[in-house]
Every structure is written in C-alpha cells, then in structure tokens.
Amino acid sequence: MEKVTAPLSRFFPQSDTFSSEQGYLLGLRGWFVIQTFIWVFLQTFVPGAVKDSANNHPPTWQKALRESLSVLFWNDTLLYSFFIILSARTVCITFLKSPSKTSVASAVFRRGLRLWFPVAVSLAFVKIISSTTNWTYIDEFKAQSGNVSFNSPYLIPNTLAYFNSVFNIFWTTTKWSEQAANSAFPSQTLWIISVIYMQSYTIYMTMVIIPYTRNSWRIKAYICFIVTAWWVQSWAWFSITGLLFADAVMNMRFKERSKRGIKIWRSIRCPTWIPAVLLMAAGLVMQYLWTDWRPQYSNAELKAHTGLYYTGGLNSNANTDEPQARDDDYLLLLGFWILLETSDFLQRLFQNPLFMYLGRRSLSWFLVQSIILYTAGIKLFMYLNVNKGVPAVAVNVLCLVVCLPAVILSAEIFHRAVDFPSQQFAHIVFDWIRE
C-alpha cells in the first residue's frame, strides 16, 4: 500500500522545506508578486500611473503616481530584471549545497517539465477564452477607456498553432516579445518565461566549475563574464550576477566578511552599505531623470552596447519594443542585493509568512492574474461604465475589489492543481529514468 500512496502523496503540497538561507529569497519573490499584480492592474485600468506609459496626457493624480511611486514599485523593467537575477540566485542553490553529478542532472532535466505544464495549461485557458470571445470586447474597452498602453492579445487560430506557441516559449533565443505565445497572453509578459528558462542553462553550465576553482579566480571570471555580457547586451549580464551572489554567500562567507567593511587603506574601512546605497541611488536617479525630466533619453543607454545581430559597431538601432537589460535597473538591483545579502533586518523582513506564501505561488499568480483582469475585470468595467454609467474611477476601484480575491482563489487552485504537481511530476520522472 505504501508503494502506491507514496508517489501520489508527492502531488499534494507538504510542509515547507526551505532552509533559512532560502526563506528570505522566497519571501522577496512574494513581495515582487504584489508589485507585478499592481503593475498589470494599473497598466490595464490606470495606465497613466505607470512608468513608460503610452498614455502621455493622464489626469494629474495619475501623472504624480507615474513620476514618483511607479519608478520604485510598479516598474515593469525593474520587475522583470529582478526575477531574472532571482532565478539565477536560486536555481543553483541545491548544487552549491551538495555538488554532485546527480544534482546537476536533476536540475537540468526537471527545469523544462517544471515550467512546461503550467505554461501549457495557462495558455490553453487563453486559447479557449479567445476562441469564444475573439477578444473583441478588449478593443471596445481600449476605445472607451482611452488606454493605448497595451496591445490586444493575438488570437491563436488553431490547436497546432497553440502547440507551436507553447513549444517556442522554450526554444526562442531572440526577439522574445514577438513570439506568438507572448502576443496571445494577456499583458504580453509571457516572454519572461523564455528568458528565465534559457538563462537557467547559462547558470547550469557555469556553476559546475565552482567546486573545482579558487574563489579569487572565480570572482575575476564573474566580472569578465558580466562585462562581456553587458557589452553584447545579453541577459547573462543579470544571470551571472545572481550566480555571483549565490556563490559569494554560500562559499565565500560574504555576509560575515561584509560586516568588516571594504578595506580602503591600511586600517581604514568603508562600511558595505555605503557603496550599496550609492549604487541604488545612481540607479534611482537615472530612473527618475528618464521618467520626470528627459523621457526622450530613456533608451540612450542602449547605444553603448554592440549591435550583436546586425552590425559590428554600436547598438545605434536598438529595438525599443523588445524588453531590454538596462543599466539603471542593474545598478539599483545590484545595490539592493548587496544590502539584502548583508542585512539581518532585511532578511527577517522578507522572511514573513505572507511573503513566503506568495513566493511559493509566484508562477501561479503570474500565469493567472492577467487572464482574470483581462476577462472578469474588463467585462465588469464595460458593464458598469458603459451600460450603467458608473464613473471610471469608481469602476476601477470595484474592479480591484472583485479581481483581487478572484486572483487569490484562482492562483491557489492553479498552484495546487497544476503548478505544484508539475514540480513533483518532474522529480518522479527523473527518479524513474534513473531506476
């Protein structure tokens, strides 16, 4: 009987097994789950309050939010840059704790299965909804609300196109946002799965050298890798930074050494938090300058890279419609990560039950929230605003009140029915192929 029930029990959520060094990372992920929900909601219903919005003449209160809080909180480039670094920081932990051939093989084998099933199920819901509605009400909503900051989802024409869309998520290496699955997905943010998946293998191939090399040489190699990836505008610039933090924390006593500060000259040392704060300040100043003062210069930094795929010179013809790895986001996140990895207070702050709960369900929230907002939320807006004449501001509040509980419930169901079982299924299949 135990042989029958033991495998089945793995498909149901058990008590948390995250160790203390991972708990705050899980909670941090949960904090950014909240920010991503806010961004998707505002981008849909209050676009004037979002950084880089195409709604250039919003009401004064929306413009005030855009020029203040949106830069630090619901900032899309900062959010996806964070998740890329966090993914790299965490996917290597198991191997770094127990370096072995089995742990590497397990991570490489399970990664695709763990992501494929949730993405396939979520996109199947999108396919079913689009087939029955044709998304026509979204065009009506955009016309009624004046929202020009997002594109109507692409209509996947048939089952074969759906299969190809899911397949290409895990195959695309350039032009991330142009793939069919991303265009069909509400909010057009599914491309981040492609980047995280591809960059996982950058981490896997790099981390295997860690147990066999000197710490000092690895630091030099990381820096060279980051600078080279920055030059060619590869997301590896962010991913290797995440691996660097993981290696430093787990193998180089980074937190302990940081308490002694950075040696300047003889006995003079600079507290670690000072350069961290300066890096964050530099990134924030750049963000606010591009948002409040000179938005036309926001993409000027992209020219400093090489145009890898079309010229041997500088990146003078950057495709700004594509998601980009940005200097300002990197500086802000680099400073933040230094503070996080050296601060007991910040680690305790993020290691709270609410954030850790959301962190475990981050993928489920990501795959569900846009669908809820683009269906129930927009339909509710159209009914109350167009049919009943309720003012748009009041309708937006009602949409938030209705959609937030719907997302919480739907994400929990998705997590238990799809996301968590996919993780366990990947473990079971890996164990099975080794028997």
Salt bridges, closest charged atoms under 4 A:
ASP16 OD1 - ARG360 NE 3.02
GLU21 OE2 - LYS97 NZ 3.51
ASP52 OD2 - LYS51 NZ 2.92
ASP247 OD2 - ARG218 NE 2.61
GLU256 OE2 - ARG253 NH1 2.94
GLU301 OE1 - ARG326 NH2 3.72
ASP328 OD1 - ARG326 NE 3.17
GLU341 OE2 - ARG89 NE 2.82
ASP344 OD1 - LYS255 NZ 2.28
GLU412 OE1 - ARG361 NE 2.50
GLU412 OE2 - ARG416 NE 2.57
ASP419 OD1 - ARG114 NH1 2.68
ASP419 OD2 - HIS415 ND1 3.63
ASP431 OD2 - ARG10 NH1 3.23
ASP431 OD1 - ARG434 NH1 3.93
